[in-house]
Amino acid sequence: MAQTAEVSKGSQDFRPDEKNVLLVGASRGLGLGLVKSFSTHGWKVVATERTTSAALRAVAASANGRVRIERLDIDDTQLVQSLCRKLSKELFDVIFIVAGVRDEDPNKPIHEVPAQEAARLFITNAYSPIFFAETFLDRLKLDGTLAIMTSRLGSLELVPTFDGWEAYRASKAALNILARCFHQRHSGERRTILLVHPGWVKTDLGGADAPIELATGAEGVYRILGKWHGEGGLAFVDNESNLIPW
């Protein structure tokens, strides 16, 4: 099944005037980098953390009141629903679900990965983002963007030329499928649903050998959101805003 045809790259107004973003999973890595990018560009940011993050608090302290922190474990459905009730009076232009986890040992083939570990990856990387998206859909403006961090490793057409990461790749493929199901359930709406592969970025997940510095990667993702915001439909894109085959 081909990439959905409704979406095409375009230049949209992404100025921060009265714009609000909810960043889910913002205590470190790309989530933290995106807090810096959005707040630097003048957006009002609600950023979630699972545990107390000194780094996130430092960014918030220097953001002149543009960053507010909320506590959330995306895998806790009751906490997700509680936060939604807490934010029931707020509407967001962008909701970006960044939270995700990697294999404890990416070199293990799937049959050597303990079932509990495989389940953890599926829940955090595939189930929880879609549960969050459904719960918070009414908090997203009708012309807003729902973005979810994924990976090109989840593409069924782009077979990697290296071994490993089987459980992680499967969890991201599951996320991509569930995002398409989400889009089908809400077809006809004007909202943009964007699955973003951020590139190989120097984070805890990406590792020290990654070629893209965190600030560069976060700013690149911010620019991608600006290109697709307001287009409507569903797209799976890489860090250069190119469509990725499913």
C-alpha positions as CSV (number, residue, x, y, z in Angstrom):
1,M,0.0,0.0,0.0
2,A,1.6,3.3,-1.1
3,Q,2.2,6.4,0.9
4,T,-1.1,8.2,1.4
5,A,-1.6,10.7,-1.4
6,E,-3.3,13.5,0.5
7,V,0.0,14.9,1.8
8,S,2.5,17.0,-0.3
9,K,5.2,19.2,1.0
10,G,4.3,22.8,1.3
11,S,5.3,26.1,2.9
12,Q,3.0,26.8,5.9
13,D,2.8,29.6,8.4
14,F,4.8,28.2,11.4
15,R,5.3,31.4,13.2
16,P,5.1,31.2,17.0
17,D,2.4,33.8,17.5
18,E,0.2,32.4,20.2
19,K,1.2,28.8,19.2
20,N,1.4,26.0,21.7
21,V,3.2,22.6,21.5
22,L,2.9,19.6,23.7
23,L,6.1,17.5,23.7
24,V,5.8,14.1,25.2
25,G,9.0,12.6,26.5
26,A,11.1,15.7,26.8
27,S,13.5,15.0,29.7
28,R,16.5,14.2,27.5
29,G,17.7,13.5,24.0
30,L,15.7,14.7,21.1
31,G,12.7,15.6,23.3
32,L,14.9,17.9,25.3
33,G,16.4,19.3,22.1
34,L,12.9,20.0,20.8
35,V,12.0,21.9,23.9
36,K,15.0,24.2,23.3
37,S,14.1,24.6,19.6
38,F,10.4,25.4,20.1
39,S,11.0,27.7,23.0
40,T,13.9,29.5,21.2
41,H,11.5,30.1,18.3
42,G,9.0,31.7,20.7
43,W,6.5,28.8,21.1
44,K,4.7,28.1,24.4
45,V,5.8,24.6,25.4
46,V,4.3,22.0,27.7
47,A,6.9,19.3,28.2
48,T,6.5,16.0,29.9
49,E,9.0,14.1,32.0
50,R,8.7,10.6,33.4
51,T,11.1,11.4,36.3
52,T,12.6,14.6,37.4
53,S,15.0,16.0,34.8
54,A,17.5,18.6,35.9
55,A,18.4,19.3,32.3
56,L,14.7,20.0,31.4
57,R,14.3,22.3,34.4
58,A,17.4,24.2,33.3
59,V,15.9,24.8,29.9
60,A,12.6,25.8,31.4
61,A,14.3,28.3,33.8
62,S,16.0,30.0,30.8
63,A,12.9,30.1,28.6
64,N,11.3,33.2,30.1
65,G,8.1,31.4,31.1
66,R,7.5,29.7,27.8
67,V,8.1,26.2,29.1
68,R,5.9,24.4,31.6
69,I,6.7,20.9,32.8
70,E,4.2,18.1,33.5
71,R,4.9,14.6,35.0
72,L,3.9,11.7,32.8
73,D,4.8,8.0,32.2
74,I,3.4,7.4,28.7
75,D,2.9,3.7,29.5
76,D,0.6,4.5,32.4
77,T,-2.8,4.9,30.8
78,Q,-4.4,6.4,34.0
79,L,-1.7,9.1,34.1
80,V,-2.3,9.8,30.4
81,Q,-6.0,10.3,31.1
82,S,-5.3,12.4,34.2
83,L,-3.0,14.7,32.3
84,C,-5.6,15.1,29.6
85,R,-8.2,16.1,32.1
86,K,-5.7,18.6,33.6
87,L,-5.1,20.1,30.2
88,S,-8.8,20.1,29.2
89,K,-8.9,23.8,28.8
90,E,-5.9,24.0,26.5
91,L,-5.5,23.5,22.7
92,F,-2.3,22.7,20.9
93,D,-1.1,23.5,17.4
94,V,1.4,20.6,17.6
95,I,1.4,17.5,19.7
96,F,4.7,15.6,19.3
97,I,5.1,12.2,20.9
98,V,8.8,11.7,21.2
99,A,9.0,9.0,23.9
100,G,10.6,5.7,22.9
101,V,13.0,3.0,24.1
102,R,15.6,0.8,22.5
103,D,16.7,-2.8,22.9
104,E,18.7,-3.6,26.0
105,D,21.0,-5.6,23.6
106,P,20.3,-4.7,20.0
107,N,22.6,-7.5,18.8
108,K,20.1,-10.2,19.9
109,P,17.8,-11.8,17.3
110,I,14.2,-11.7,18.4
111,H,14.1,-15.3,19.5
112,E,16.8,-14.5,22.1
113,V,15.0,-11.4,23.5
114,P,13.1,-12.2,26.7
115,A,9.3,-11.9,26.1
116,Q,9.0,-9.3,28.8
117,E,11.6,-7.1,27.0
118,A,10.0,-7.5,23.7
119,A,6.6,-6.6,25.2
120,R,8.2,-3.5,26.8
121,L,9.4,-2.3,23.4
122,F,6.0,-2.9,21.8
123,I,4.1,-1.1,24.6
124,T,6.3,2.0,24.8
125,N,7.1,2.3,21.1
126,A,3.8,1.3,19.5
127,Y,0.8,0.9,21.8
128,S,1.4,3.9,24.1
129,P,1.9,6.6,21.5
130,I,-1.4,5.6,19.8
131,F,-3.2,5.4,23.1
132,F,-1.9,8.9,23.9
133,A,-2.9,10.2,20.5
134,E,-6.5,9.0,20.8
135,T,-6.8,10.3,24.4
136,F,-5.4,13.8,23.4
137,L,-6.9,14.2,20.0
138,D,-9.5,16.7,21.2
139,R,-6.6,18.8,22.7
140,L,-5.2,19.2,19.1
141,K,-6.5,22.0,17.0
142,L,-8.6,20.9,14.0
143,D,-5.8,22.1,11.6
144,G,-3.0,21.0,14.0
145,T,-0.2,18.5,13.6
146,L,0.1,15.2,15.5
147,A,3.8,14.1,15.2
148,I,5.2,10.8,16.4
149,M,8.9,10.0,16.5
150,T,9.6,6.7,14.6
151,S,12.5,5.3,12.6
152,R,13.1,4.3,9.0
153,L,14.2,1.0,10.5
154,G,10.4,0.3,10.8
155,S,10.0,0.4,7.0
156,L,9.1,-3.0,5.6
157,E,10.4,-2.0,2.2
158,L,13.8,-0.6,3.3
159,V,15.5,-3.9,4.4
160,P,18.5,-2.9,6.5
161,T,21.9,-4.1,5.3
162,F,23.1,-4.8,8.9
163,D,22.1,-7.3,11.6
164,G,20.5,-6.5,14.9
165,W,17.9,-4.2,16.3
166,E,15.2,-6.8,15.5
167,A,12.9,-6.1,18.4
168,Y,13.3,-2.3,18.0
169,R,12.7,-2.5,14.3
170,A,9.6,-4.6,14.8
171,S,8.2,-2.2,17.4
172,K,8.6,0.8,15.0
173,A,7.0,-1.2,12.2
174,A,4.1,-1.8,14.6
175,L,3.9,1.9,15.4
176,N,3.8,2.8,11.7
177,I,1.0,0.3,11.1
178,L,-1.0,1.5,14.1
179,A,-0.5,5.1,13.0
180,R,-2.0,4.2,9.7
181,C,-5.0,2.6,11.5
182,F,-5.3,5.8,13.5
183,H,-5.3,7.9,10.4
184,Q,-8.0,5.7,8.8
185,R,-10.2,6.0,11.9
186,H,-10.0,9.8,11.6
187,S,-10.0,10.1,7.8
188,G,-11.6,13.3,6.5
189,E,-10.2,15.5,9.3
190,R,-7.9,18.4,8.5
191,R,-5.2,17.4,11.0
192,T,-1.8,16.4,9.8
193,I,-0.4,13.1,11.1
194,L,3.4,13.0,10.7
195,L,5.7,10.1,11.4
196,V,9.2,11.4,11.7
197,H,12.5,9.7,11.3
198,P,15.0,12.2,12.8
199,G,18.2,10.7,11.4
200,W,21.0,9.2,13.4
201,V,21.3,11.7,16.2
202,K,23.8,11.8,19.0
203,T,21.6,10.8,21.9
204,D,21.4,8.0,24.5
205,L,19.6,6.0,21.9
206,G,21.7,7.0,18.9
207,G,25.0,6.6,20.7
208,A,28.2,8.7,20.6
209,D,29.1,7.6,17.0
210,A,26.0,9.2,15.5
211,P,27.0,11.9,12.9
212,I,24.2,14.4,13.8
213,E,24.7,16.6,16.8
214,L,21.6,16.9,19.1
215,A,21.0,20.6,18.5
216,T,21.3,20.2,14.7
217,G,19.0,17.2,14.8
218,A,16.3,18.9,16.9
219,E,16.4,22.0,14.7
220,G,16.1,19.8,11.6
221,V,13.0,18.1,13.0
222,Y,11.5,21.5,13.9
223,R,12.0,22.6,10.3
224,I,10.3,19.4,9.0
225,L,7.3,20.1,11.2
226,G,7.1,23.6,9.7
227,K,7.1,22.2,6.1
228,W,4.3,19.8,6.7
229,H,2.1,21.7,9.3
230,G,-1.3,22.4,7.8
231,E,-1.0,20.0,4.9
232,G,-3.4,17.4,6.3
233,G,-3.3,13.7,5.8
234,L,-0.6,11.2,6.8
235,A,3.1,11.1,5.9
236,F,6.2,9.1,7.0
237,V,9.2,11.3,6.4
238,D,13.0,11.3,7.0
239,N,15.2,14.1,8.4
240,E,15.4,15.7,5.0
241,S,11.6,15.8,4.7
242,N,11.6,13.0,2.1
243,L,8.8,10.4,2.1
244,I,9.9,7.0,3.4
245,P,8.2,3.9,1.9
246,W,6.1,2.0,4.4
